[in-house]
Amino acid sequence: MARNALRPVIKLRSTAGTGHTYVTTKSRRNDPDRLALRKYDPIARTHTTYREER
């Protein structure tokens, strides 16, 4: 995966307090603010909101 300034690698951390993270890239042009996605948390065994951490 090429690293550049337009598509940085970000970490998404679970808001359920389990400490689980996903790693992905995002487009700064389309999403300049912090990203928030609903993804599956295998520790909590439910779908929770994952927020971008810096």
DSSP file (Angstrom, degrees, kcal/mol; ACC not computed):
  #  RESIDUE AA STRUCTURE BP1 BP2  ACC     N-H-->O    O-->H-N    N-H-->O    O-->H-N    TCO  KAPPA ALPHA  PHI   PSI    X-CA   Y-CA   Z-CA
    1    1 A M              0   0    0      0, 0.0     2,-0.2     0, 0.0     0, 0.0   0.000 360.0 360.0 360.0 120.8    0.0    0.0    0.0
    2    2 A A        -     0   0    0      1,-0.0     2,-0.6     0, 0.0     5,-0.1  -0.534 360.0-141.0 -76.0 137.5    1.6    3.3   -1.1
    3    3 A R        +     0   0    0     -2,-0.2     2,-0.3     5,-0.0    -1,-0.0  -0.875  34.6 149.4-101.8 126.7    1.6    6.0    1.5
    4    4 A N        -     0   0    0      3,-0.6     3,-0.1    -2,-0.6     5,-0.1  -0.913  56.3-103.4-145.1 175.0    1.0    9.5    0.3
    5    5 A A  S    S+     0   0    0     -2,-0.3    23,-0.1     1,-0.2    -1,-0.0   0.748 113.8  57.2 -75.2 -23.4   -0.6   12.7    1.7
    6    6 A L  S    S+     0   0    0      1,-0.3    22,-2.3    21,-0.1    23,-0.4   0.859 117.5  29.3 -78.5 -34.6   -3.9   12.4   -0.3
    7    7 A R  S    S-     0   0    0     20,-0.2    -3,-0.6    -3,-0.1    -1,-0.3  -0.723  83.0-174.3-124.7  81.0   -4.8    8.9    1.1
    8    8 A P        -     0   0    0      0, 0.0    18,-1.5     0, 0.0     2,-0.5  -0.376  30.0-110.5 -76.3 155.2   -3.3    8.6    4.6
    9    9 A V  E     -A   25   0A   0     16,-0.2     2,-0.3    -5,-0.1    16,-0.3  -0.726  43.8-175.6 -81.7 128.4   -3.4    5.4    6.7
   10   10 A I  E     -A   24   0A   0     14,-3.4    14,-2.2    -2,-0.5     2,-0.4  -0.858  22.0-130.4-125.3 159.7   -5.8    5.9    9.7
   11   11 A K  E     -AB  23  53A   0     42,-0.6    42,-2.2    -2,-0.3     2,-0.5  -0.918  12.4-154.1-108.2 136.7   -6.8    3.8   12.7
   12   12 A L  E     -AB  22  52A   0     10,-3.2    10,-2.3    -2,-0.4     2,-0.4  -0.959  14.5-162.4-109.0 120.2  -10.5    3.4   13.6
   13   13 A R  E     -AB  21  51A   0     38,-2.6    38,-2.2    -2,-0.5     8,-0.2  -0.848  22.0-111.1-108.0 139.5  -11.0    2.7   17.3
   14   14 A S  E >   - B   0  50A   0      6,-2.3     3,-0.5    -2,-0.4     5,-0.3  -0.362  11.2-150.4 -66.2 140.9  -14.2    1.2   18.8
   15   15 A T  T 3  S+     0   0    0     34,-1.9    -1,-0.1     1,-0.2    35,-0.1   0.416  86.0  83.2 -90.1   0.5  -16.3    3.4   21.0
   16   16 A A  T 3  S-     0   0    0     33,-0.2    -1,-0.2     4,-0.1    34,-0.1   0.551 106.2-115.8 -79.5  -6.7  -17.5    0.4   23.0
   17   17 A G  S <  S+     0   0    0     -3,-0.5    -2,-0.1     3,-0.1    -1,-0.0   0.643  83.8 117.9  84.5  14.8  -14.3    0.6   25.1
   18   18 A T  S    S-     0   0    0      2,-0.1    -3,-0.1     1,-0.0    -1,-0.0   0.683  76.0-126.9 -87.0 -18.6  -12.9   -2.7   24.1
   19   19 A G        +     0   0    0     -5,-0.3     2,-0.2     1,-0.3    -4,-0.0   0.511  56.0 149.1  85.7   4.5   -9.8   -1.2   22.5
   20   20 A H        -     0   0    0     -7,-0.0    -6,-2.3     1,-0.0     2,-0.3  -0.497  25.2-168.5 -73.8 140.8  -10.3   -3.0   19.1
   21   21 A T  E     -A   13   0A   0     -8,-0.2     2,-0.3    -2,-0.2    -8,-0.2  -0.944  17.5-156.1-131.1 151.7   -9.0   -1.2   16.1
   22   22 A Y  E     -A   12   0A   0    -10,-2.3   -10,-3.2    -2,-0.3     2,-0.4  -0.917  15.5-144.3-115.7 150.2   -9.3   -1.4   12.3
   23   23 A V  E     +A   11   0A   0     -2,-0.3     2,-0.3   -12,-0.2   -12,-0.2  -0.973  35.6 138.4-117.8 131.0   -6.7    0.1    9.9
   24   24 A T  E     -A   10   0A   0    -14,-2.2   -14,-3.4    -2,-0.4     2,-0.3  -0.880  44.0-107.5-152.8-179.3   -7.7    1.6    6.6
   25   25 A T  E     -A    9   0A   0     -2,-0.3     2,-0.3   -16,-0.3   -16,-0.2  -0.829  27.1-164.4-115.6 159.9   -7.1    4.6    4.3
   26   26 A K        -     0   0    0    -18,-1.5     2,-0.6    -2,-0.3     3,-0.1  -0.969  24.2-114.0-140.9 159.2   -9.3    7.6    3.6
   27   27 A S     >  -     0   0    0     -2,-0.3     4,-2.4   -20,-0.2   -20,-0.2  -0.831  16.1-161.2 -93.3 119.1   -9.5   10.3    1.0
   28   28 A R  T  4 S+     0   0    0    -22,-2.3    -1,-0.1    -2,-0.6   -21,-0.1   0.786  90.7  58.9 -69.5 -25.6   -8.7   13.7    2.5
   29   29 A R  T  4 S+     0   0    0    -23,-0.4    -1,-0.2     1,-0.2   -22,-0.1   0.900 116.5  30.5 -69.9 -40.5  -10.4   15.3   -0.5
   30   30 A N  T  4 S+     0   0    0      1,-0.2    -2,-0.2    -3,-0.1    -1,-0.2   0.804 132.6  31.0 -88.2 -31.6  -13.8   13.6    0.1
   31   31 A D     <  +     0   0    0     -4,-2.4    -1,-0.2     1,-0.1    -2,-0.1  -0.695  60.6 159.8-128.8  77.9  -13.6   13.3    4.0
   32   32 A P        +     0   0    0      0, 0.0    -1,-0.1     0, 0.0     3,-0.1   0.769  63.0  66.5 -73.0 -22.4  -11.6   16.2    5.5
   33   33 A D  S    S-     0   0    0      1,-0.2     2,-0.1    -5,-0.0    -2,-0.0  -0.274 106.3 -67.8 -88.3 178.7  -13.2   15.6    8.9
   34   34 A R        -     0   0    0      1,-0.1     2,-0.3    -2,-0.1    -1,-0.2  -0.435  54.6-122.7 -68.6 141.9  -12.8   12.7   11.3
   35   35 A L        -     0   0    0     -2,-0.1    17,-2.4    -4,-0.1     2,-0.4  -0.625  25.0-173.0 -89.2 142.0  -14.3    9.5   10.0
   36   36 A A  E     +C   51   0A   0     -2,-0.3     2,-0.3    15,-0.2    15,-0.2  -0.968  11.8 169.8-136.4 119.9  -17.0    7.5   11.9
   37   37 A L  E     -C   50   0A   0     13,-2.5    13,-4.0    -2,-0.4     2,-0.7  -0.926  34.5-123.7-128.4 151.6  -18.2    4.1   10.6
   38   38 A R  E     +C   49   0A   0     -2,-0.3     2,-0.3    11,-0.3    11,-0.2  -0.877  46.3 158.1 -94.8 117.5  -20.3    1.4   12.1
   39   39 A K  E     -C   48   0A   0      9,-2.3     9,-2.6    -2,-0.7     2,-0.4  -0.855  45.6 -84.7-134.8 168.7  -18.3   -1.9   12.0
   40   40 A Y  E     -C   47   0A   0     -2,-0.3     7,-0.2     7,-0.2     9,-0.0  -0.605  30.6-155.8 -80.1 130.0  -18.4   -5.2   13.8
   41   41 A D  E  >> -C   46   0A   0      5,-2.7     4,-1.6    -2,-0.4     5,-1.2  -0.919   2.5-165.2-103.6 108.5  -16.5   -5.4   17.1
   42   42 A P  T  45S+     0   0    0      0, 0.0    -1,-0.1     0, 0.0     5,-0.1   0.745  87.1  53.3 -69.7 -21.6  -15.5   -9.1   17.7
   43   43 A I  T  45S+     0   0    0      1,-0.2    -2,-0.0     3,-0.1   -24,-0.0   0.917 118.7  33.5 -77.5 -43.7  -14.8   -8.5   21.4
   44   44 A A  T  45S-     0   0    0      2,-0.2    -1,-0.2     4,-0.0     3,-0.1   0.612 102.6-136.6 -83.5 -12.9  -18.2   -6.9   22.1
   45   45 A R  T  <5 +     0   0    0     -4,-1.6     2,-0.3     1,-0.2    -5,-0.1   0.854  69.9  85.9  58.8  40.7  -19.8   -9.2   19.5
   46   46 A T  E   <S- C   0  41A   0     -5,-1.2    -5,-2.7    -7,-0.1     2,-0.5  -0.969  87.4 -90.0-155.5 165.7  -22.0   -6.4   18.1
   47   47 A H  E     + C   0  40A   0     -2,-0.3     2,-0.3    -7,-0.2    -7,-0.2  -0.732  53.0 168.9 -82.3 128.2  -21.8   -3.6   15.6
   48   48 A T  E     - C   0  39A   0     -9,-2.6    -9,-2.3    -2,-0.5     2,-0.4  -0.837  39.7 -88.1-132.8 170.2  -20.5   -0.4   17.1
   49   49 A T  E     - C   0  38A   0     -2,-0.3   -34,-1.9   -11,-0.2     2,-0.5  -0.683  35.8-159.7 -83.0 130.8  -19.4    3.0   16.0
   50   50 A Y  E     -BC  14  37A   0    -13,-4.0   -13,-2.5    -2,-0.4     2,-0.3  -0.952   8.6-161.8-110.9 129.7  -15.7    3.2   15.2
   51   51 A R  E     -BC  13  36A   0    -38,-2.2   -38,-2.6    -2,-0.5   -15,-0.2  -0.853  24.6-105.2-114.5 148.5  -14.1    6.7   15.1
   52   52 A E  E     -B   12   0A   0    -17,-2.4     2,-0.3    -2,-0.3   -40,-0.2  -0.491  34.8-156.9 -69.4 132.5  -10.9    7.9   13.6
   53   53 A E  E      B   11   0A   0    -42,-2.2   -42,-0.6    -2,-0.2   -18,-0.1  -0.827 360.0 360.0-109.7 153.9   -8.1    8.5   16.1
   54   54 A R              0   0    0     -2,-0.3    -1,-0.1   -44,-0.1    -2,-0.0   0.385 360.0 360.0-117.9 360.0   -5.1   10.8   15.5
